C-alpha cells in the first residue's frame, strides 16, 4: 500500500525532475544566446526565467 504508492510518487518525481532539468537547460541556453546576440537587458532575461520557474512550480 504505502510502499507501492511511495514508489510511484518517487518515479513521478524523478521524471518531473528530469523534465525540469531539460527545460531549464534549454531556457538558460536560449537566454544566453539572446543575451549574446541581441544584448538584451539582463533584467528582461531574468524576469522571463523567474516567470518560467514560477509557472513550473505551480
C-alpha distance matrix in Angstrom:
0.0 3.8 5.6 5.3 6.3 8.5 10.1 10.9 12.3 14.2 15.6 16.7 18.2 20.1 21.4 22.6 24.2 26.0 27.2 28.4 30.3 32.0 32.9 34.2 36.1 37.9 38.6 40.1 42.1 43.4 44.3 46.2 48.0 49.0 50.1 52.2 53.8 54.3 54.4 52.2 52.0 49.2 48.1 47.7 45.4 43.5 43.1 41.6 39.2 38.1 37.7 35.6 33.3 33.1 32.2 29.5 27.8 27.6
3.8 0.0 3.8 5.5 5.3 6.0 8.6 10.0 10.4 12.0 14.2 15.2 16.1 18.1 19.9 20.7 21.9 24.1 25.5 26.3 28.1 30.1 31.0 32.0 34.0 35.9 36.5 37.8 40.0 41.4 42.1 43.9 45.9 46.9 47.8 49.9 51.6 52.1 52.0 49.8 49.4 46.5 45.4 45.2 42.9 40.8 40.5 39.3 36.7 35.5 35.3 33.3 30.8 30.6 30.1 27.3 25.3 25.4
5.6 3.8 0.0 3.8 5.6 5.0 6.1 8.7 9.8 10.3 12.2 14.2 15.0 16.3 18.3 19.7 20.6 22.4 24.2 25.2 26.6 28.6 29.9 30.9 32.5 34.6 35.5 36.7 38.6 40.3 41.1 42.7 44.6 45.9 46.8 48.6 50.5 51.2 51.2 49.2 49.0 46.0 45.2 44.9 42.5 40.4 40.5 39.1 36.3 35.4 35.5 33.2 30.6 30.9 30.4 27.4 25.6 26.2
5.3 5.5 3.8 0.0 3.8 5.4 5.1 6.4 8.7 9.9 10.7 12.4 14.2 15.4 16.8 18.4 19.9 21.3 22.8 24.3 25.9 27.4 28.6 30.1 31.7 33.4 34.5 36.0 37.7 39.2 40.3 42.0 43.6 44.9 46.1 47.9 49.5 50.3 50.5 48.5 48.5 45.7 44.9 44.4 41.9 40.2 40.1 38.4 35.8 35.1 34.9 32.4 30.1 30.5 29.6 26.5 25.1 25.5
6.3 5.3 5.6 3.8 0.0 3.8 5.4 5.0 6.1 8.5 9.8 10.5 12.1 14.1 15.3 16.3 18.0 19.9 21.0 22.2 24.2 25.8 26.6 28.0 29.9 31.6 32.3 33.9 35.9 37.1 38.1 40.0 41.7 42.8 43.9 45.9 47.5 48.0 48.2 46.0 45.9 43.2 42.2 41.6 39.3 37.5 37.1 35.5 33.0 32.2 31.8 29.5 27.2 27.3 26.3 23.4 21.9 22.0
8.5 6.0 5.0 5.4 3.8 0.0 3.8 5.4 5.0 6.0 8.5 9.7 10.3 12.1 14.1 15.0 16.0 18.2 19.7 20.5 22.2 24.2 25.2 26.2 28.0 30.1 30.8 32.0 34.1 35.6 36.4 38.1 40.0 41.2 42.1 44.1 45.8 46.5 46.4 44.3 44.1 41.2 40.3 40.0 37.6 35.6 35.5 34.2 31.4 30.5 30.5 28.2 25.7 26.0 25.5 22.4 20.6 21.3
10.1 8.6 6.1 5.1 5.4 3.8 0.0 3.8 5.4 5.0 6.1 8.5 9.7 10.5 12.3 14.1 15.1 16.5 18.4 19.7 21.0 22.7 24.1 25.4 26.8 28.8 30.0 31.2 32.9 34.6 35.7 37.2 38.9 40.4 41.4 43.1 44.8 45.7 45.9 44.0 44.1 41.1 40.6 40.2 37.5 35.8 35.9 34.3 31.4 31.0 31.1 28.4 26.1 26.8 26.1 22.8 21.6 22.5
10.9 10.0 8.7 6.4 5.0 5.4 3.8 0.0 3.8 5.4 5.1 6.1 8.5 9.9 10.6 12.2 14.1 15.4 16.6 18.2 20.0 21.3 22.4 24.0 25.7 27.3 28.3 30.0 31.7 33.0 34.2 36.0 37.5 38.8 40.1 41.9 43.4 44.1 44.5 42.4 42.7 40.0 39.3 38.5 36.0 34.5 34.4 32.5 29.9 29.5 29.2 26.5 24.5 25.1 23.9 20.7 19.8 20.4
12.3 10.4 9.8 8.7 6.1 5.0 5.4 3.8 0.0 3.8 5.4 5.0 6.0 8.6 9.8 10.4 12.0 14.1 15.2 16.1 18.2 19.9 20.6 21.9 23.9 25.7 26.3 27.9 29.9 31.1 32.0 33.9 35.7 36.7 37.8 39.9 41.5 42.0 42.2 40.0 40.0 37.2 36.3 35.8 33.3 31.6 31.4 29.8 27.1 26.4 26.2 23.8 21.5 21.9 21.0 17.9 16.6 17.2
14.2 12.0 10.3 9.9 8.5 6.0 5.0 5.4 3.8 0.0 3.8 5.4 5.0 6.1 8.6 9.8 10.3 12.2 14.2 15.0 16.4 18.4 19.7 20.6 22.2 24.4 25.3 26.4 28.3 30.0 30.9 32.4 34.3 35.7 36.6 38.4 40.2 41.0 41.0 39.1 39.1 36.2 35.7 35.3 32.6 30.8 31.1 29.5 26.6 26.1 26.4 23.8 21.3 22.2 21.8 18.3 17.1 18.5
15.6 14.2 12.2 10.7 9.8 8.5 6.1 5.1 5.4 3.8 0.0 3.8 5.4 5.1 6.2 8.6 9.8 10.6 12.4 14.2 15.4 16.7 18.3 19.8 21.1 22.9 24.2 25.6 27.1 28.7 30.1 31.6 33.1 34.6 35.8 37.5 39.0 40.0 40.3 38.6 38.9 36.2 35.9 35.2 32.3 30.9 31.3 29.3 26.5 26.5 26.6 23.5 21.5 22.8 21.8 18.2 17.8 19.2
16.7 15.2 14.2 12.4 10.5 9.7 8.5 6.1 5.0 5.4 3.8 0.0 3.8 5.5 5.1 6.1 8.5 9.9 10.6 12.2 14.3 15.4 16.3 18.0 19.8 21.2 22.2 24.0 25.7 26.9 28.1 30.0 31.5 32.6 34.0 35.9 37.3 38.0 38.4 36.4 36.7 34.1 33.5 32.6 30.0 28.7 28.6 26.6 24.0 23.9 23.6 20.6 18.8 19.8 18.5 15.1 14.8 15.8
18.2 16.1 15.0 14.2 12.1 10.3 9.7 8.5 6.0 5.0 5.4 3.8 0.0 3.8 5.4 5.0 6.0 8.5 9.8 10.3 12.2 14.2 15.0 16.0 17.9 19.9 20.6 21.9 24.0 25.4 26.2 28.0 29.8 31.0 32.0 33.9 35.6 36.3 36.4 34.4 34.4 31.6 31.0 30.5 27.8 26.1 26.3 24.6 21.7 21.4 21.6 18.8 16.5 17.6 17.0 13.4 12.6 14.4
20.1 18.1 16.3 15.4 14.1 12.1 10.5 9.9 8.6 6.1 5.1 5.5 3.8 0.0 3.8 5.4 5.0 6.2 8.6 9.8 10.6 12.4 14.1 15.2 16.4 18.5 19.8 20.9 22.5 24.3 25.4 26.8 28.5 30.1 31.1 32.7 34.4 35.5 35.7 34.0 34.3 31.4 31.3 30.8 27.8 26.4 27.0 25.2 22.1 22.3 22.8 19.8 17.6 19.4 18.8 15.1 14.9 17.1
21.4 19.9 18.3 16.8 15.3 14.1 12.3 10.6 9.8 8.6 6.2 5.1 5.4 3.8 0.0 3.8 5.4 5.1 6.3 8.6 10.0 10.7 12.2 14.2 15.4 16.8 18.3 19.9 21.2 22.6 24.2 25.8 27.1 28.6 30.0 31.6 33.0 34.0 34.5 32.8 33.5 30.9 30.8 29.8 26.8 25.9 26.3 24.0 21.2 21.9 21.8 18.5 17.0 18.9 17.6 13.9 14.6 16.4
22.6 20.7 19.7 18.4 16.3 15.0 14.1 12.2 10.4 9.8 8.6 6.1 5.0 5.4 3.8 0.0 3.8 5.4 5.0 6.1 8.6 9.9 10.3 11.9 13.9 15.3 16.1 17.9 19.7 20.8 22.0 23.9 25.4 26.6 27.9 29.8 31.2 31.9 32.2 30.3 30.6 28.1 27.7 26.7 24.0 22.8 23.0 20.8 18.1 18.4 18.3 15.1 13.4 15.1 13.9 10.2 10.8 12.8
24.2 21.9 20.6 19.9 18.0 16.0 15.1 14.1 12.0 10.3 9.8 8.5 6.0 5.0 5.4 3.8 0.0 3.8 5.4 5.0 6.2 8.7 9.8 10.4 12.0 14.3 15.1 16.1 18.1 19.8 20.7 22.1 24.0 25.4 26.3 28.1 29.9 30.8 30.8 29.1 29.3 26.4 26.3 25.8 22.8 21.4 22.1 20.3 17.1 17.5 18.1 15.1 12.8 15.1 14.8 11.0 11.3 14.1
26.0 24.1 22.4 21.3 19.9 18.2 16.5 15.4 14.1 12.2 10.6 9.9 8.5 6.2 5.1 5.4 3.8 0.0 3.8 5.4 5.2 6.3 8.6 10.0 10.6 12.5 14.3 15.4 16.6 18.4 19.9 21.1 22.6 24.3 25.6 27.0 28.5 29.8 30.2 28.7 29.5 26.7 27.1 26.3 23.0 22.2 23.2 20.9 17.9 19.0 19.6 16.1 14.6 17.3 16.6 12.9 14.1 16.8
27.2 25.5 24.2 22.8 21.0 19.7 18.4 16.6 15.2 14.2 12.4 10.6 9.8 8.6 6.3 5.0 5.4 3.8 0.0 3.8 5.5 5.1 6.0 8.4 9.7 10.7 12.1 14.1 15.3 16.4 18.1 19.9 21.0 22.4 24.0 25.6 26.8 27.8 28.4 26.8 27.6 25.2 25.4 24.1 21.0 20.5 21.1 18.4 15.8 17.1 17.1 13.5 12.6 15.2 13.9 10.4 12.4 14.7
28.4 26.3 25.2 24.3 22.2 20.5 19.7 18.2 16.1 15.0 14.2 12.2 10.3 9.8 8.6 6.1 5.0 5.4 3.8 0.0 3.8 5.5 5.0 5.8 8.2 9.9 10.3 11.8 13.9 15.1 16.0 17.9 19.6 20.7 21.8 23.8 25.4 26.0 26.3 24.4 24.9 22.2 22.2 21.3 18.2 17.3 17.9 15.7 12.7 13.7 14.2 10.7 9.3 12.2 11.6 8.1 9.8 12.8
30.3 28.1 26.6 25.9 24.2 22.2 21.0 20.0 18.2 16.4 15.4 14.3 12.2 10.6 10.0 8.6 6.2 5.2 5.5 3.8 0.0 3.8 5.5 5.3 5.9 8.6 9.8 10.4 12.0 14.1 15.1 16.2 18.0 19.8 20.7 22.1 24.0 25.1 25.3 23.9 24.5 21.7 22.3 21.6 18.2 17.4 18.8 16.8 13.5 15.0 16.2 12.9 11.4 14.8 14.7 11.5 13.0 16.3
32.0 30.1 28.6 27.4 25.8 24.2 22.7 21.3 19.9 18.4 16.7 15.4 14.2 12.4 10.7 9.9 8.7 6.3 5.1 5.5 3.8 0.0 3.8 5.7 5.1 6.3 8.7 10.0 10.6 12.3 14.3 15.4 16.5 18.3 19.9 21.1 22.4 23.8 24.5 23.2 24.4 22.0 22.9 21.7 18.2 18.1 19.5 16.8 14.0 16.3 16.9 13.3 12.9 16.3 15.5 12.5 14.9 17.7
32.9 31.0 29.9 28.6 26.6 25.2 24.1 22.4 20.6 19.7 18.3 16.3 15.0 14.1 12.2 10.3 9.8 8.6 6.0 5.0 5.5 3.8 0.0 3.8 5.4 5.3 6.2 8.6 9.9 10.6 12.2 14.2 15.3 16.4 18.1 19.9 21.0 21.8 22.5 20.8 21.9 19.8 20.2 18.7 15.4 15.5 16.3 13.4 11.0 13.2 13.4 9.7 9.9 13.3 12.2 9.7 12.6 15.2
34.2 32.0 30.9 30.1 28.0 26.2 25.4 24.0 21.9 20.6 19.8 18.0 16.0 15.2 14.2 11.9 10.4 10.0 8.4 5.8 5.3 5.7 3.8 0.0 3.8 5.5 5.0 6.0 8.5 9.7 10.3 12.1 14.0 15.1 16.0 18.0 19.7 20.4 20.5 18.9 19.5 16.9 17.4 16.5 13.1 12.6 14.0 11.7 8.5 10.8 11.9 8.7 8.3 12.0 12.0 9.9 12.2 15.3
36.1 34.0 32.5 31.7 29.9 28.0 26.8 25.7 23.9 22.2 21.1 19.8 17.9 16.4 15.4 13.9 12.0 10.6 9.7 8.2 5.9 5.1 5.4 3.8 0.0 3.8 5.5 5.2 6.1 8.6 9.9 10.6 12.2 14.2 15.2 16.4 18.2 19.6 19.8 18.9 20.0 17.4 18.7 17.9 14.2 14.2 16.3 14.0 11.1 13.8 15.2 12.2 12.0 15.8 15.8 13.6 15.9 19.0
37.9 35.9 34.6 33.4 31.6 30.1 28.8 27.3 25.7 24.4 22.9 21.2 19.9 18.5 16.8 15.3 14.3 12.5 10.7 9.9 8.6 6.3 5.3 5.5 3.8 0.0 3.8 5.5 5.0 6.0 8.5 9.8 10.4 12.1 13.9 15.2 16.2 17.5 18.4 17.4 19.1 17.2 18.5 16.9 13.3 14.3 16.0 13.1 11.0 14.3 14.9 11.8 12.8 16.3 15.7 14.0 17.0 19.6
38.6 36.5 35.5 34.5 32.3 30.8 30.0 28.3 26.3 25.3 24.2 22.2 20.6 19.8 18.3 16.1 15.1 14.3 12.1 10.3 9.8 8.7 6.2 5.0 5.5 3.8 0.0 3.8 5.4 5.1 6.0 8.6 9.8 10.4 12.0 14.1 15.2 15.8 16.3 14.7 16.0 14.1 15.0 13.3 9.8 10.7 12.2 9.3 7.3 10.8 11.5 8.7 10.1 13.5 13.2 12.3 15.2 17.7
40.1 37.8 36.7 36.0 33.9 32.0 31.2 30.0 27.9 26.4 25.6 24.0 21.9 20.9 19.9 17.9 16.1 15.4 14.1 11.8 10.4 10.0 8.6 6.0 5.2 5.5 3.8 0.0 3.8 5.4 5.0 6.1 8.5 9.8 10.3 12.0 14.1 15.0 14.9 13.8 14.8 12.3 13.9 13.1 9.3 9.8 12.3 10.4 7.9 11.3 13.0 10.9 11.5 15.0 15.6 14.6 16.9 19.8
42.1 40.0 38.6 37.7 35.9 34.1 32.9 31.7 29.9 28.3 27.1 25.7 24.0 22.5 21.2 19.7 18.1 16.6 15.3 13.9 12.0 10.6 9.9 8.5 6.1 5.0 5.4 3.8 0.0 3.8 5.4 5.1 6.1 8.6 9.8 10.5 12.1 13.8 14.4 14.0 15.9 14.0 16.2 15.0 11.3 12.8 15.3 13.0 11.2 14.8 16.2 13.9 14.9 18.5 18.5 17.4 20.1 22.9
43.4 41.4 40.3 39.2 37.1 35.6 34.6 33.0 31.1 30.0 28.7 26.9 25.4 24.3 22.6 20.8 19.8 18.4 16.4 15.1 14.1 12.3 10.6 9.7 8.6 6.0 5.1 5.4 3.8 0.0 3.8 5.5 5.0 6.1 8.4 9.9 10.5 11.5 12.7 11.9 14.1 13.0 14.9 12.9 9.6 11.9 13.8 11.1 10.3 14.2 14.8 12.8 14.7 17.9 17.5 17.1 20.1 22.4
44.3 42.1 41.1 40.3 38.1 36.4 35.7 34.2 32.0 30.9 30.1 28.1 26.2 25.4 24.2 22.0 20.7 19.9 18.1 16.0 15.1 14.3 12.2 10.3 9.9 8.5 6.0 5.0 5.4 3.8 0.0 3.8 5.4 5.1 5.9 8.5 9.9 10.2 10.3 9.1 10.7 9.3 11.2 9.7 6.2 8.5 10.8 8.9 8.3 11.9 13.1 12.0 13.7 16.6 17.0 17.0 19.6 22.0
46.2 43.9 42.7 42.0 40.0 38.1 37.2 36.0 33.9 32.4 31.6 30.0 28.0 26.8 25.8 23.9 22.1 21.1 19.9 17.9 16.2 15.4 14.2 12.1 10.6 9.8 8.6 6.1 5.1 5.5 3.8 0.0 3.8 5.5 5.0 6.0 8.4 9.9 9.6 9.7 11.5 9.9 12.8 12.0 8.7 10.7 13.7 12.4 11.3 14.7 16.5 15.3 16.5 19.7 20.3 20.0 22.4 25.1
48.0 45.9 44.6 43.6 41.7 40.0 38.9 37.5 35.7 34.3 33.1 31.5 29.8 28.5 27.1 25.4 24.0 22.6 21.0 19.6 18.0 16.5 15.3 14.0 12.2 10.4 9.8 8.5 6.1 5.0 5.4 3.8 0.0 3.8 5.5 5.2 6.0 8.2 9.3 10.0 12.8 12.2 15.1 13.6 10.7 13.4 15.9 14.0 13.7 17.3 18.4 17.1 18.8 21.9 22.0 21.8 24.5 27.0
49.0 46.9 45.9 44.9 42.8 41.2 40.4 38.8 36.7 35.7 34.6 32.6 31.0 30.1 28.6 26.6 25.4 24.3 22.4 20.7 19.8 18.3 16.4 15.1 14.2 12.1 10.4 9.8 8.6 6.1 5.1 5.5 3.8 0.0 3.8 5.5 5.2 5.4 6.9 6.7 9.9 10.1 12.7 10.7 8.4 11.8 13.7 12.0 12.6 16.1 16.8 16.1 18.3 20.9 21.0 21.5 24.2 26.3
50.1 47.8 46.8 46.1 43.9 42.1 41.4 40.1 37.8 36.6 35.8 34.0 32.0 31.1 30.0 27.9 26.3 25.6 24.0 21.8 20.7 19.9 18.1 16.0 15.2 13.9 12.0 10.3 9.8 8.4 5.9 5.0 5.5 3.8 0.0 3.8 5.7 5.6 4.7 5.1 7.5 7.4 10.6 9.7 7.6 10.5 13.1 12.4 12.7 15.8 17.2 17.0 18.7 21.3 22.0 22.5 24.8 27.2
52.2 49.9 48.6 47.9 45.9 44.1 43.1 41.9 39.9 38.4 37.5 35.9 33.9 32.7 31.6 29.8 28.1 27.0 25.6 23.8 22.1 21.1 19.9 18.0 16.4 15.2 14.1 12.0 10.5 9.9 8.5 6.0 5.2 5.5 3.8 0.0 3.8 5.9 5.6 8.0 10.6 10.6 14.1 13.4 11.4 14.1 16.8 16.0 16.0 19.2 20.8 20.2 21.8 24.6 25.3 25.4 27.8 30.3
53.8 51.6 50.5 49.5 47.5 45.8 44.8 43.4 41.5 40.2 39.0 37.3 35.6 34.4 33.0 31.2 29.9 28.5 26.8 25.4 24.0 22.4 21.0 19.7 18.2 16.2 15.2 14.1 12.1 10.5 9.9 8.4 6.0 5.2 5.7 3.8 0.0 3.8 5.9 8.3 11.7 12.7 15.8 14.3 12.8 16.0 18.1 16.9 17.6 21.0 21.9 21.3 23.4 26.0 26.2 26.6 29.4 31.5
54.3 52.1 51.2 50.3 48.0 46.5 45.7 44.1 42.0 41.0 40.0 38.0 36.3 35.5 34.0 31.9 30.8 29.8 27.8 26.0 25.1 23.8 21.8 20.4 19.6 17.5 15.8 15.0 13.8 11.5 10.2 9.9 8.2 5.4 5.6 5.9 3.8 0.0 3.8 5.4 9.1 11.0 13.7 11.9 11.2 14.7 16.3 15.3 16.7 19.8 20.4 20.4 22.8 25.0 25.2 26.1 28.8 30.7
54.4 52.0 51.2 50.5 48.2 46.4 45.9 44.5 42.2 41.0 40.3 38.4 36.4 35.7 34.5 32.2 30.8 30.2 28.4 26.3 25.3 24.5 22.5 20.5 19.8 18.4 16.3 14.9 14.4 12.7 10.3 9.6 9.3 6.9 4.7 5.6 5.9 3.8 0.0 3.8 6.4 8.3 11.3 10.5 10.1 13.1 15.0 15.0 16.1 18.8 20.0 20.4 22.3 24.4 25.2 26.2 28.5 30.5
52.2 49.8 49.2 48.5 46.0 44.3 44.0 42.4 40.0 39.1 38.6 36.4 34.4 34.0 32.8 30.3 29.1 28.7 26.8 24.4 23.9 23.2 20.8 18.9 18.9 17.4 14.7 13.8 14.0 11.9 9.1 9.7 10.0 6.7 5.1 8.0 8.3 5.4 3.8 0.0 3.8 6.1 8.4 6.9 7.1 10.3 11.6 11.7 13.3 15.7 16.6 17.4 19.5 21.3 22.1 23.4 25.6 27.4
52.0 49.4 49.0 48.5 45.9 44.1 44.1 42.7 40.0 39.1 38.9 36.7 34.4 34.3 33.5 30.6 29.3 29.5 27.6 24.9 24.5 24.4 21.9 19.5 20.0 19.1 16.0 14.8 15.9 14.1 10.7 11.5 12.8 9.9 7.5 10.6 11.7 9.1 6.4 3.8 0.0 3.8 5.4 5.3 6.7 8.8 10.0 11.3 12.9 14.5 15.8 17.2 18.9 20.3 21.7 23.2 24.9 26.7
49.2 46.5 46.0 45.7 43.2 41.2 41.1 40.0 37.2 36.2 36.2 34.1 31.6 31.4 30.9 28.1 26.4 26.7 25.2 22.2 21.7 22.0 19.8 16.9 17.4 17.2 14.1 12.3 14.0 13.0 9.3 9.9 12.2 10.1 7.4 10.6 12.7 11.0 8.3 6.1 3.8 0.0 3.8 5.4 5.2 6.0 8.4 10.0 10.6 12.1 14.1 15.4 16.4 18.1 19.9 21.1 22.5 24.7
48.1 45.4 45.2 44.9 42.2 40.3 40.6 39.3 36.3 35.7 35.9 33.5 31.0 31.3 30.8 27.7 26.3 27.1 25.4 22.2 22.3 22.9 20.2 17.4 18.7 18.5 15.0 13.9 16.2 14.9 11.2 12.8 15.1 12.7 10.6 14.1 15.8 13.7 11.3 8.4 5.4 3.8 0.0 3.8 5.5 5.0 5.9 8.6 9.8 10.2 11.9 14.0 15.1 16.0 18.0 19.7 20.8 22.6
47.7 45.2 44.9 44.4 41.6 40.0 40.2 38.5 35.8 35.3 35.2 32.6 30.5 30.8 29.8 26.7 25.8 26.3 24.1 21.3 21.6 21.7 18.7 16.5 17.9 16.9 13.3 13.1 15.0 12.9 9.7 12.0 13.6 10.7 9.7 13.4 14.3 11.9 10.5 6.9 5.3 5.4 3.8 0.0 3.8 5.5 5.1 6.4 8.7 10.0 10.6 12.4 14.4 15.4 16.6 18.5 20.2 21.7
45.4 42.9 42.5 41.9 39.3 37.6 37.5 36.0 33.3 32.6 32.3 30.0 27.8 27.8 26.8 24.0 22.8 23.0 21.0 18.2 18.2 18.2 15.4 13.1 14.2 13.3 9.8 9.3 11.3 9.6 6.2 8.7 10.7 8.4 7.6 11.4 12.8 11.2 10.1 7.1 6.7 5.2 5.5 3.8 0.0 3.8 5.5 5.3 6.3 8.7 10.0 10.7 12.5 14.3 15.4 16.6 18.6 20.6
43.5 40.8 40.4 40.2 37.5 35.6 35.8 34.5 31.6 30.8 30.9 28.7 26.1 26.4 25.9 22.8 21.4 22.2 20.5 17.3 17.4 18.1 15.5 12.6 14.2 14.3 10.7 9.8 12.8 11.9 8.5 10.7 13.4 11.8 10.5 14.1 16.0 14.7 13.1 10.3 8.8 6.0 5.0 5.5 3.8 0.0 3.8 5.5 5.1 6.1 8.5 9.8 10.5 12.2 14.1 15.3 16.5 18.7
43.1 40.5 40.5 40.1 37.1 35.5 35.9 34.4 31.4 31.1 31.3 28.6 26.3 27.0 26.3 23.0 22.1 23.2 21.1 17.9 18.8 19.5 16.3 14.0 16.3 16.0 12.2 12.3 15.3 13.8 10.8 13.7 15.9 13.7 13.1 16.8 18.1 16.3 15.0 11.6 10.0 8.4 5.9 5.1 5.5 3.8 0.0 3.8 5.4 5.1 6.1 8.6 9.9 10.4 12.2 14.2 15.4 16.9
41.6 39.3 39.1 38.4 35.5 34.2 34.3 32.5 29.8 29.5 29.3 26.6 24.6 25.2 24.0 20.8 20.3 20.9 18.4 15.7 16.8 16.8 13.4 11.7 14.0 13.1 9.3 10.4 13.0 11.1 8.9 12.4 14.0 12.0 12.4 16.0 16.9 15.3 15.0 11.7 11.3 10.0 8.6 6.4 5.3 5.5 3.8 0.0 3.8 5.5 5.1 6.2 8.7 9.8 10.5 12.3 14.4 15.8
39.2 36.7 36.3 35.8 33.0 31.4 31.4 29.9 27.1 26.6 26.5 24.0 21.7 22.1 21.2 18.1 17.1 17.9 15.8 12.7 13.5 14.0 11.0 8.5 11.1 11.0 7.3 7.9 11.2 10.3 8.3 11.3 13.7 12.6 12.7 16.0 17.6 16.7 16.1 13.3 12.9 10.6 9.8 8.7 6.3 5.1 5.4 3.8 0.0 3.8 5.4 5.1 6.2 8.6 9.8 10.5 12.4 14.6
38.1 35.5 35.4 35.1 32.2 30.5 31.0 29.5 26.4 26.1 26.5 23.9 21.4 22.3 21.9 18.4 17.5 19.0 17.1 13.7 15.0 16.3 13.2 10.8 13.8 14.3 10.8 11.3 14.8 14.2 11.9 14.7 17.3 16.1 15.8 19.2 21.0 19.8 18.8 15.7 14.5 12.1 10.2 10.0 8.7 6.1 5.1 5.5 3.8 0.0 3.8 5.4 5.1 6.1 8.5 9.8 10.7 12.7
37.7 35.3 35.5 34.9 31.8 30.5 31.1 29.2 26.2 26.4 26.6 23.6 21.6 22.8 21.8 18.3 18.1 19.6 17.1 14.2 16.2 16.9 13.4 11.9 15.2 14.9 11.5 13.0 16.2 14.8 13.1 16.5 18.4 16.8 17.2 20.8 21.9 20.4 20.0 16.6 15.8 14.1 11.9 10.6 10.0 8.5 6.1 5.1 5.4 3.8 0.0 3.8 5.5 5.1 6.1 8.6 10.1 11.1
35.6 33.3 33.2 32.4 29.5 28.2 28.4 26.5 23.8 23.8 23.5 20.6 18.8 19.8 18.5 15.1 15.1 16.1 13.5 10.7 12.9 13.3 9.7 8.7 12.2 11.8 8.7 10.9 13.9 12.8 12.0 15.3 17.1 16.1 17.0 20.2 21.3 20.4 20.4 17.4 17.2 15.4 14.0 12.4 10.7 9.8 8.6 6.2 5.1 5.4 3.8 0.0 3.8 5.4 5.1 6.1 8.7 10.3
33.3 30.8 30.6 30.1 27.2 25.7 26.1 24.5 21.5 21.3 21.5 18.8 16.5 17.6 17.0 13.4 12.8 14.6 12.6 9.3 11.4 12.9 9.9 8.3 12.0 12.8 10.1 11.5 14.9 14.7 13.7 16.5 18.8 18.3 18.7 21.8 23.4 22.8 22.3 19.5 18.9 16.4 15.1 14.4 12.5 10.5 9.9 8.7 6.2 5.1 5.5 3.8 0.0 3.8 5.4 5.0 6.2 8.9
33.1 30.6 30.9 30.5 27.3 26.0 26.8 25.1 21.9 22.2 22.8 19.8 17.6 19.4 18.9 15.1 15.1 17.3 15.2 12.2 14.8 16.3 13.3 12.0 15.8 16.3 13.5 15.0 18.5 17.9 16.6 19.7 21.9 20.9 21.3 24.6 26.0 25.0 24.4 21.3 20.3 18.1 16.0 15.4 14.3 12.2 10.4 9.8 8.6 6.1 5.1 5.4 3.8 0.0 3.8 5.5 5.3 6.6
32.2 30.1 30.4 29.6 26.3 25.5 26.1 23.9 21.0 21.8 21.8 18.5 17.0 18.8 17.6 13.9 14.8 16.6 13.9 11.6 14.7 15.5 12.2 12.0 15.8 15.7 13.2 15.6 18.5 17.5 17.0 20.3 22.0 21.0 22.0 25.3 26.2 25.2 25.2 22.1 21.7 19.9 18.0 16.6 15.4 14.1 12.2 10.5 9.8 8.5 6.1 5.1 5.4 3.8 0.0 3.8 5.6 5.6
29.5 27.3 27.4 26.5 23.4 22.4 22.8 20.7 17.9 18.3 18.2 15.1 13.4 15.1 13.9 10.2 11.0 12.9 10.4 8.1 11.5 12.5 9.7 9.9 13.6 14.0 12.3 14.6 17.4 17.1 17.0 20.0 21.8 21.5 22.5 25.4 26.6 26.1 26.2 23.4 23.2 21.1 19.7 18.5 16.6 15.3 14.2 12.3 10.5 9.8 8.6 6.1 5.0 5.5 3.8 0.0 3.8 5.6
27.8 25.3 25.6 25.1 21.9 20.6 21.6 19.8 16.6 17.1 17.8 14.8 12.6 14.9 14.6 10.8 11.3 14.1 12.4 9.8 13.0 14.9 12.6 12.2 15.9 17.0 15.2 16.9 20.1 20.1 19.6 22.4 24.5 24.2 24.8 27.8 29.4 28.8 28.5 25.6 24.9 22.5 20.8 20.2 18.6 16.5 15.4 14.4 12.4 10.7 10.1 8.7 6.2 5.3 5.6 3.8 0.0 3.8
27.6 25.4 26.2 25.5 22.0 21.3 22.5 20.4 17.2 18.5 19.2 15.8 14.4 17.1 16.4 12.8 14.1 16.8 14.7 12.8 16.3 17.7 15.2 15.3 19.0 19.6 17.7 19.8 22.9 22.4 22.0 25.1 27.0 26.3 27.2 30.3 31.5 30.7 30.5 27.4 26.7 24.7 22.6 21.7 20.6 18.7 16.9 15.8 14.6 12.7 11.1 10.3 8.9 6.6 5.6 5.6 3.8 0.0
